[in-house]
Amino acid sequence: MARRTARLTVDTLADLPSSVRSCLYWELDPVQRARVARAGAEESEKEAWLSSVLLEWGSCGRVLYVDDQPAGFVLYAPPGYFPGSASIPTAPVSEDAVQLATAEVFEGYAGGGLGRVLMQVMVKDLLKRGDFRAVECFGVWGTPPADGCMLPVEFLQRVGFKTHRPHPRHPRMRLDLKSVLTWREEMEAALSRLLGVVRPRRAAAPVARDSLE
């Protein structure tokens, strides 16, 4: 299977399911969401939000394709772009962090490690930007709410997030980007294999033993 990723834009947003194109859980506060829902304008509001973020901050997500079919996506940005977070009990996100809002691997593609690929692509993008020290995400214990677009704590832990502010239902999880610098080369090599990109591997710089422990 051929795999590739593309930046989340208005064009690639159109490739995603309606449930994604109309979800404004993070993008708007509850009052605004209700107003938009009454007008039936969720998808146009999502496009307007995305256009604004692309103009002001740049790419805020990735879409993963398998054999040219959308298989999943990830959405992230500075926390100011996600006013819906204010209703979460462990808000706000730290000032030095980007917020991972949500990610999803679509039905039929689960179980192949694509969720981890999406996290790695996000981290690679943020490391290139160099403006933030961490990624934070509001996780959920137990069954995620149907309209919450929240990631399970168990998944976040598996991909390297640690609890930053505990809560019985919605802990705030954090991944320090500095901690992943030591495995950046390994991550890029794994991405090349998973996405079918053949590139010459750069020689890794010597790393002190203490930094690996």
C-alpha positions in Angstrom: 0.0 0.0 0.0 1.3 3.5 -0.9 1.2 5.9 1.9 1.7 9.7 1.8 0.8 12.7 3.9 -0.4 16.1 2.8 -0.9 19.4 4.6 -4.4 20.1 5.9 -5.8 22.8 3.6 -9.3 23.7 2.5 -8.7 21.4 -0.5 -7.6 18.4 1.6 -10.3 19.1 4.2 -12.8 18.3 1.5 -11.4 14.7 1.3 -12.3 14.0 4.9 -15.6 12.6 6.1 -18.5 15.0 6.9 -18.2 14.3 10.6 -14.7 15.9 10.5 -15.6 18.7 8.2 -18.5 19.8 10.4 -16.9 19.2 13.9 -16.2 22.5 15.7 -15.7 21.2 19.2 -12.3 22.8 19.6 -12.6 25.6 17.1 -15.6 27.4 18.7 -16.9 27.9 22.2 -20.2 26.3 23.1 -22.3 29.4 22.5 -20.8 29.9 19.0 -21.2 26.2 18.2 -24.9 26.4 19.0 -25.3 29.5 16.9 -23.6 27.9 13.9 -25.5 24.6 14.3 -28.8 26.4 14.3 -27.8 28.0 11.0 -26.6 24.7 9.6 -23.3 26.3 8.7 -20.8 24.0 10.4 -18.8 23.1 7.2 -18.5 26.6 6.0 -17.5 27.8 9.5 -14.8 25.0 9.6 -13.4 26.1 6.3 -13.3 29.8 7.4 -11.6 28.8 10.6 -9.0 26.7 8.7 -8.4 29.5 6.2 -7.7 32.0 9.0 -5.2 29.7 10.8 -3.4 28.9 7.5 -3.1 32.7 6.9 -2.0 33.6 10.4 0.1 30.6 11.6 0.5 28.2 8.7 -0.2 24.5 8.3 -2.1 23.2 11.3 -2.6 19.5 10.5 -1.9 16.7 8.1 -4.0 14.2 6.2 -2.8 10.7 5.7 -3.6 8.9 2.5 -3.4 5.2 1.7 -3.5 4.3 -2.0 -4.8 7.9 -2.5 -7.7 7.4 -0.1 -7.9 9.4 3.1 -7.1 7.2 6.0 -6.7 9.6 8.9 -5.8 13.1 10.0 -4.3 15.1 12.8 -5.1 18.7 13.8 -2.9 21.0 16.0 -2.2 24.7 16.5 -1.4 27.2 19.2 -4.1 27.0 21.9 -5.5 30.5 21.1 -7.0 29.0 18.0 -9.1 26.5 20.1 -11.4 28.5 22.3 -13.5 25.3 22.9 -10.8 24.2 25.2 -11.9 26.7 27.9 -14.7 24.4 29.0 -12.2 21.5 29.8 -11.5 21.4 33.6 -7.7 21.0 33.1 -7.4 24.1 30.8 -5.5 26.1 29.8 -2.7 24.7 27.7 0.7 25.9 28.7 2.1 29.0 27.0 5.1 27.1 25.6 3.0 24.4 24.0 1.1 23.7 20.8 -2.3 22.1 21.4 -2.9 18.7 19.8 -6.7 19.1 19.3 -7.6 15.7 17.8 -6.5 12.9 15.4 -8.3 10.0 13.9 -7.6 6.9 11.9 -10.7 6.1 9.8 -12.6 2.8 9.8 -10.9 0.1 7.8 -7.4 1.5 8.4 -7.0 0.9 12.2 -4.5 -1.4 13.7 -1.7 -0.6 11.2 0.2 1.9 13.3 -1.1 4.9 11.4 -2.0 6.8 14.6 1.6 6.7 15.6 2.6 7.9 12.1 0.3 10.9 12.4 1.9 11.8 15.8 5.4 11.5 14.3 4.5 13.7 11.3 3.1 16.3 13.7 6.3 16.2 15.9 8.5 16.5 12.8 6.7 19.6 11.6 6.9 21.3 15.1 10.6 20.5 15.4 11.2 22.2 12.1 9.3 25.3 13.3 11.3 25.5 16.5 8.9 27.9 18.2 7.5 25.7 20.9 8.8 23.4 23.6 6.0 20.9 23.9 2.7 19.5 22.6 -0.2 19.3 25.0 -3.5 17.5 24.6 -6.6 17.0 26.7 -7.0 13.3 26.9 -10.0 11.3 28.1 -10.2 8.2 30.4 -12.7 5.7 29.4 -15.0 6.0 26.4 -14.5 9.3 24.5 -17.6 11.4 24.1 -19.2 11.2 20.7 -18.9 14.9 20.0 -15.7 15.6 21.8 -13.0 14.7 19.3 -10.8 13.6 22.3 -8.0 11.2 22.2 -7.8 8.3 24.8 -5.2 8.7 27.5 -3.9 5.2 26.8 -3.1 6.1 23.2 -1.3 9.4 24.2 0.8 7.5 26.7 1.8 4.9 24.1 3.2 7.7 21.8 5.2 9.4 24.6 2.8 11.8 26.3 2.9 12.1 30.1 0.3 13.5 32.5 0.9 17.2 33.1 -2.2 18.0 35.1 -4.1 15.0 36.4 -7.9 14.7 36.4 -10.2 11.6 36.8 -11.8 12.2 33.3 -9.8 14.8 31.3 -6.1 15.0 32.2 -3.9 17.4 30.3 -1.1 15.4 28.7 2.2 16.8 27.6 5.0 15.7 25.2 8.2 17.7 25.5 9.8 18.2 22.1 13.3 18.3 23.6 12.8 14.7 24.8 12.2 13.5 21.2 15.3 15.2 19.7 17.4 12.2 20.5 15.2 9.9 18.4 14.5 12.3 15.5 16.8 10.4 13.1 15.1 7.1 14.0 11.7 8.7 13.5 12.6 10.1 10.1 13.9 6.7 9.0 10.7 5.0 10.2 8.5 7.6 8.4 10.5 7.0 5.2 9.7 3.3 5.3 6.1 3.8 6.3 5.3 6.4 3.7 7.3 4.7 1.0 9.8 7.5 0.5 13.3 6.4 -0.3 15.9 8.9 0.9 19.6 8.6 1.8 19.9 8.4 5.6 22.0 11.1 7.2 24.7 10.0 9.5 23.6 10.6 13.1 25.7 12.9 15.3 27.4 11.3 18.3 25.2 11.4 21.3 26.5 11.3 24.9 25.5 8.1 26.8 23.9 10.2 29.6 21.4 11.8 27.2 20.0 8.4 26.4 19.3 7.4 30.0 
